[in-house]
């Protein structure tokens, strides 16, 4: 059969696909800090050596990675609540559209959870244990980001929540958080928690210099509610804010969980998904965990 050179259309398609594949290969993993982000919980914060927020855990893709992808909150001895984007990859919206889409079809099958309890006799040491679990995203989860001015900006989001159902129960002595009974209100005083990065590299990228991740907490005030109460934003720059590695971390009113960190405009705002808004789904996950066999 005689060789036929590819048509202009075929050449254009081949070139476009090669560029898309190259972009996929070099794209950052979901939940990883990007160059635009800054370390840890910003503003005044404390290390949780008193284990007040020991329900807040580390989320990793695998143990070999040796650093957090995100944070999460234990809400049942076998259930961790986190941001769905932390445990889901992405796909492109369309052939020529570079928007990155995360939804239930792009999620990991499982994730690794690390619990951390600080030893009271030594603030520099902690007991850390690992548990593997199945990733279950909220069925309505969808997050779309687009590159703007060199940064990945959220253009739309719905139900940025997932649970990790652990194969084994959390270690004895690690408590789980209770959900707040009421909807969060503007001007509410809240506590932000997470295992954010502790340094920046020469390129301004977040990094972890301590192989033992550090749980931190700090105080702030709710600024506004959005999307019919599904989201709430914190914007007081003089107080604590979330940053890389804190995604999936909990927002508390006193000791009750009111939100999960979905995104942060570093040094400016932190946006949380309201647990009250998705309470029916969360309680269904808790009930399901109660009825399943445990080890």
Rosetta blueprint (number, residue, H / E / L):
1 X L
2 X L
3 X L
4 X L
5 X L
6 X L
7 X L
8 X H
9 X H
10 X H
11 X H
12 X H
13 X H
14 X H
15 X H
16 X H
17 X H
18 X H
19 X H
20 X H
21 X H
22 X H
23 X H
24 X H
25 X H
26 X H
27 X L
28 X L
29 X L
30 X L
31 X L
32 X L
33 X L
34 X L
35 X L
36 X L
37 X L
38 X L
39 X L
40 X L
41 X L
42 X E
43 X L
44 X L
45 X L
46 X E
47 X E
48 X L
49 X L
50 X L
51 X L
52 X L
53 X L
54 X L
55 X L
56 X E
57 X E
58 X E
59 X E
60 X E
61 X L
62 X L
63 X H
64 X H
65 X H
66 X L
67 X L
68 X L
69 X L
70 X E
71 X E
72 X E
73 X E
74 X E
75 X E
76 X E
77 X L
78 X L
79 X E
80 X E
81 X E
82 X E
83 X L
84 X H
85 X H
86 X H
87 X H
88 X E
89 X L
90 X L
91 X E
92 X E
93 X L
94 X L
95 X L
96 X L
97 X L
98 X L
99 X L
100 X E
101 X E
102 X E
103 X E
104 X H
105 X H
106 X H
107 X E
108 X L
109 X L
110 X E
111 X E
112 X E
113 X E
114 X E
115 X E
116 X E
117 X E
118 X E
119 X E
120 X L
121 X L
122 X E
123 X E
124 X E
125 X E
126 X E
127 X E
128 X E
129 X E
130 X E
131 X E
132 X E
133 X E
134 X E
135 X E
136 X E
137 X E
138 X L
139 X L
140 X L
141 X L
142 X E
143 X E
144 X E
145 X E
146 X E
147 X E
148 X E
149 X L
150 X L
151 X E
152 X E
153 X E
154 X E
155 X E
156 X E
157 X E
158 X E
159 X L
160 X L
161 X L
162 X E
163 X E
164 X E
165 X E
166 X E
167 X L
168 X L
169 X L
170 X L
171 X L
172 X L
173 X L
174 X L
175 X L
176 X L
177 X L
178 X E
179 X E
180 X L
181 X L
182 X L
183 X L
184 X L
185 X L
186 X L
187 X L
188 X L
189 X E
190 X E
191 X E
192 X E
193 X E
194 X E
195 X L
196 X L
197 X L
198 X L
199 X E
200 X E
201 X L
202 X L
203 X L
204 X L
205 X L
206 X E
207 X E
208 X L
209 X L
210 X L
211 X L
212 X L
213 X L
214 X L
215 X L
216 X E
217 X E
218 X E
219 X E
220 X E
221 X E
222 X E
223 X E
224 X E
225 X E
226 X E
227 X H
228 X H
229 X H
230 X L
231 X E
232 X E
233 X E
234 X E
235 X L
236 X L
237 X L
238 X L
239 X L
240 X L
241 X E
242 X L
243 X L
244 X L
245 X L
246 X L
247 X L
248 X L
249 X L
250 X E
251 X E
252 X E
253 X E
254 X L
255 X L
256 X E
257 X E
258 X E
259 X E
260 X E
261 X E
262 X E
263 X E
264 X E
265 X E
266 X L
267 X L
268 X L
269 X E
270 X E
271 X E
272 X E
273 X E
274 X E
275 X L
276 X L
277 X L
278 X L
279 X H
280 X H
281 X H
282 X H
283 X H
284 X H
285 X H
286 X H
287 X H
288 X H
289 X H
290 X H
291 X H
292 X L
293 X L
294 X L
295 X L
